[in-house]
Amino acid sequence: MDLVTKKLPQIRHRLSYMPEAVALIVLLLLFTFFSFAAPYFLTPLSIGNILTFGSITGIVTIGVAMLMISGEFDLSVGSNFAVASYVLALSLIAGWPVWLSILLALVSSTLLGCLNGLIVIKTRIPSFIATLGTMLAYRGIVRAIGGGDFATYKGEPIPVFKIMNGDFTLLNNLFGVQAFRTSMIWFLLLAAIFTFVLMRTRYGNWIFAAGGAPEAALAQGVHVARVKIMNFTLTGMLVGIASVLQFAHRMSVDPLRGEGMELIVVAASVIGGVRLTGGYGTIIGAVLGTFLLQMLDQGLVLMQIPIQVFQATAGLIIILAVISNTYLGKAD
């Protein structure tokens, strides 16, 4: 007992330097639980669904996590996601070249992300409130340009879409399923790139400084406002990438596309160890948080449990993650 008492502070201190520790532990516990409790959970089809569906949301989570580390929020990502999807769909339906349609979708989402940053920085309105407003405004844009109806592309197959989010033939043939898609590769590649940016570059240091100690960062010559606007812009760009990848699979979009996404990505980031106060977190943790929520959703579906239970369980996990990360943070 004395040995445990002595070791506990040491373990707590070590875990305090691992923002993703809580997410990893909960992920392993859930995986173990569903492996026994959920029929067909340990099948290639189930695992493929978790990885594939998690990859689209995960790309948006990367941007939101970086933004939260810099001390800001973006609640408009779901609406922005729908705007970019409609821009892509309507451009293709109008007969515009594929590359130009994709570029327009990415530019539109990036500009809307940048607009969020400019509003927050120039007006000094808290980002939670500012992006709550733009969330409603961008959803209005969706209904305006989409006419409140589905937009479906029914033209010739687009070869580049197979690269973006086509069947992952190697894994599908290996396991005899049609669950794995190439969006997983793009998600993991973007996660690796932004992990490097956050942990190994000067800009990454600026992000932590801007979120953790903005006054001290300013005193050291860090352009905090520019960093935050850049992170809003990057978030918008990643939203656009995610929307293009999803459209490459479904080839249609509806007015409710992306609704509720803002809550899922913030939840994934928080569960992954990103602090609501900024200045702390990792992309790896956000990735784990994304897969944790997707695994929870998949496991409960296989157990034929209502969606309300997913929402309640996800909320409980968020609360426990915040309590755990706060407790570990006091060991810094």
N, C-alpha and C positions, 0 to 999 in steps of 0.2 A: 504493500500500500504506500509506503514511504517512497519507494522507487517511482511509482506512478505519479505521485504528487510532485516529485522533483522533475520528472520528464515532461509533465504536462505543459509547464511554461515554455520549455524549449520547443516542443512541438508547435505550440501556439505561435511562438515567435517565428518559426520557419514558415508556417502556413501564412503568416501575415504578409510575406513577400511573394505569395502565389495567389493573385486575384482569382484565378480560375479553379482553385482548390475545391471550393464548395460545390461548384458546378460539376466537376469531375466526380466527386464522391457521390452526389445525388444521381448523376447519370449512371454510374455503375450499380447503385442500389436499385434504380428503376429497371435497368437492363436485367438484373438478376431476378427481380420480382416478376416482370412480364415473361421472362423465359420459362417460368413455372406456371404462371397464372393465366397467360393469354394463349389460346390455341393458335398455332401457326405463326407465332411471333418470330421464332428462330427459323425462318425460311428466307430464301433469296428474294422472294416477292415482297415480303414485309420489310426486310432491310433495304431493298432497292427503293421502295416507296419512301422510307424515312430519309434516305440520302437525296433522292430526287426532289421531293417536295420541300425538304429543308433547304436545298441549295438556292432556290429563288428568294425565299424570305431571308436566307442567310446573307446574301449579297447586300440587301438593304440594311441588315443588322450591322454589317461592317461599317458602313457610313455613319449610322446612328451611334454606334459605340464610340467612334472617334470624336464625333460631335459632343457626346456626353462627357467624354474625358476632358474636352476643352471647356466644359462647364455650360453647355447649351443643350436644348432639346429641339426636335423637329417632329411635330405631330401631324404634319401635312404629307408625310411620305406616301400614305395610302392613296390620297387624292392625286398626288403628283404621279404616282404609278399609273393610275387610270388615265390621266391626261396623255402621258407618253404613249400608252397603249393605243388610245384613240388616234393620236397623230400618226402613228405607224400604220394602223389599220386603214384609215381613211385615205392616206397617201397611196398605199398599195392599191386600194379599190379604184382610186382615180387614175391609176395607170402610171404613176411615177416610178422611176427606177428604184430598185430595191435598196441600193447603197444610199441614195438620196433620202428615201423614206426612213431608213434606220438613222441616218445622220440627223434628220429633223426631229425624230423622237428623242434622241440623246441631247440635242441642243435645247429642246423645249424643257425637258426635265432639269437639265443643268441650270438653265436661266431661272427657272422657278425656285430652285434651291438657292441660287445666288440672291434672288429677290428676298427670300426669307432672311438671309444674312444681313442684307442692307437695311431691311426694316428693323431688325433687332438692334443693330449697331447704331443706326442713325437716329432712331426714335428712343432708344434705351428702354423699350418695352421688354419685359421678361419674355424670353423665347417661348416659354410654355404658353403664354397668352397670345403672342404674335402668331405663332404657327397654328394655334387653335383657330384663329381667325382665317389664316390662309388655307387651312384644311377645308373649311366651309366654302371659301371663295373658289378654290381649285376644283372642288366637287361640283360647284356651279358651272365652271368652265366645261367640265366633263359633260354635263347634261346639255349645255348649249351646243357644243360641237358635235355631240353624238345624237342629239335629238331625242334623248331618253330611250334609245333603242340599241339593240345589238349591232355591232359592225363586224361582219364576217368576210374574210378574203376567200374567194372561191376560184381564183385564177390558177395558172399553172404552178406546179410545185417549185419551190424556191430552194435551189441546192445549198445555198449558204446557211439556210435554217437548219439543215441536217447537221452541219458542223456546230452551230450554236446550241441546239437542244434536240438533236436527233437521237436515235437509238444508240446506246453504247454497245455496239455489236459484240465486242470481245467478251464483256461480262455477261451479256444476255445469252450468248451462245454457250458460254461456260456453265452457267447455272440453269439454262433452259427456261428463262422467263423473259418478259418484255418490260421490266421495271426500271432498269438502269438507263439513264440518259446522260448526254454529254454535258449538260448544265453542271453536273457535279465537278467536272474538271475545271470549268471556268470559276466556280465558287472557290474551290481549294486553291487555285492559282491566285485569285484576287486576295484571298485570306493570307496567303504567303507573302504577297507583295506588300500589303498594308501592315502586316506584322513587322516586316523589315523596316518600312517607313517609320512606324511608331516607335520601335525599339532600337533602331540602329542609325537614325539620321538626326540631323540638327532640327529639322522640322518636327520630328516626333518629340524631341525635348521641349520645343516651343508649345506643343499641344498640351503636354503635362503641366507646364508652367502656367499657361493661360487658364487652365481649369483649376489648378491647385492653389496658385498664389499670383493672381493677375497683377497686383500692385508691385510685388517684387519683380515679376517678369518685365513690367514696364520700366522699372528702375535699371534692369539689366539690358535694356535696349530691344526687348522682344515686342514686335508689333502685334499686340494682343488682338486688336480689332481685325487686322488682316488675317490672322490665323483663324479666327472664328468665321469670318466671311468665306475663307477658303474651305473650311470644313463643311459649311452649309452647301457650298457649291459642289464639293466632292460627293456629299450625300445625295444631292440631286442627280449627279452623273451616275452614281451606282444604282439609284432608283430607275433611271433610264435603261441601264444595262439589264437589270432584272426584268423590266417590262418587256424588252425586246426578246429576251430568252424565253419568257413565258409565252409570248405571242408566237414565237417560232414553233412551239409545241401545239398550242390550241387553235391558232389562226383566227381567233375571234375575241371580242371584248364586249363587256356589258357595263351599264352605268354603275354597278356596284363593285366593279373590279378594284381590289386593293382595300376595300372597306374593312376596318379593324386591324389592318396591318401595322399601324402605328403602335398599337398596344402590344402586339406580339413582339415586335423588334425591340421596344423598350424593355419589355419583360425579359427577353432573351439576354439583353445586355446586362440588366441588373442581376439576373441569376448567374451570369458569367463573371460577376465580380466588379462591374463598372459602378462606381459610386455616383449617386444622384447629385452629389455636391461637386463632382468633377475632380480632375487631377489624379485619378487612379483607375486602373483597369487594363485589360489586354484584349486584342482581337481573338486570340485563342479562346479566352473565356467566353467571349460573345458567340463564337462558333459552337462551343460546347453547349451554351445556353439554348441556341437555336435547335440543335439536334435533340437536346433534352425535351423541349416542348413538343417537337415533332414526334419523338418516341412516345411521349405521354399520350398524345393524340392517337397515334397508331395502336398502341397497346389497349387503350380504352375502347376503341372501335372494335378490335378483335374480341374483346371481352363483352361486346354488345352493351356497353354502359352509355347512358345518355350524354349528350354534349355538355349539359349543365354540370356534370361531374368533372369534366375536363376543366371547365372554367373555374370551378371551386378549387380543384386540386392545384391548378396552375397558380391561382391566387395565394394559396397556402405556401407553395414552394417559393414564391416571390418574397413573402413575408419572412419565411425562415432563412432565405438567402441573405436578405438585408440584415437580419438580426445576427446571423453567423459572421457575415463580413464586417459588421460593426464591431463585434466582439474581437475578431482577429485583428482589426485595425487598431484597437487600443493597445496591441502588443508591439506596435511599431516603435 
